[in-house]
Amino acid sequence: MLENSFSILTAQNGEEALRLVRERSPDLVLMDIKMPGLSGIEILQEIKQIDPKTLVVMMTAYGTTETAIEAMKQGAFDYIIKPFPIPQMKELVDKAISLRKLMKAEVTYQGEDERGAGEKEERIIGASQKMQDIYKLVGQISRSDITVLLRGESGTGKELLARAIYHHSLRSNQTFLPINCAAIPDTLLESELFGHEKGSFTGAISRRIGKLEQCQGGTVFLDEIGDMSLPTQAKLLRVLQDRSFERLGGMETIKVDVRFIVATNKDLEVAISGGQFREDLYYRLNVVSITVPPLRIEGGHP
């Protein structure tokens, strides 16, 4: 169910849509693939040139799914096939707006200059020496593409730290895509990340572009990575090693350029000992490790 209030702009053609994008900077664009004049794909490419972080949902009729897949490759947030149920569209819009809010909300630290802070800003609370050391480390690693492992109990602010790294990074003008590995059934997580080809499993009625391919040039935040299955871990390891993968059921090797920030509330060393987490993946992820102290520990957050 939608819980947001929206200001809605309408455009009769692609040229008018581009003018509105330049003048009004919308958070979300809903656009048909077939329009008078410029095609939806051409407009999508132009929108991504204007603002790569603008989210675009493409609408397509039956029989044009290959074009919709091309739209995903070009950076569309998602596509929906007409005619579509209104609740499905509402859910998609709500999901897109929530992601856009995450990308727009600046994350600052306690003790930073608060002048100019607005309601779109979120603040990480914690003035202890441990937290100050974390803030310094975030500043040091933000401008590189180094993989970061965030560790700590649930509720310690790992996602806020991930977004702080993203907002201060060289990829801050690209997409930030959070994926909760524990919230997606294991049977679907591989397809969600890497995509799939038509017929690769029961219910795969068409090709689907995965989140990694969709987030090309951006930052992927894998939360609760300790819950990822061993087969999916193996595929993620290859991405970290070679920056390439194949879609589920596919033969085409796809190159990908994304930065990874991952988080877990599990003891990965124990998981490795128990055969539940790959040691080689652990070393690829554990390039820079930040342990966020829990609130109850003296010397953690105040």
Disulfide bonds with the S-S distance in Angstrom:
none
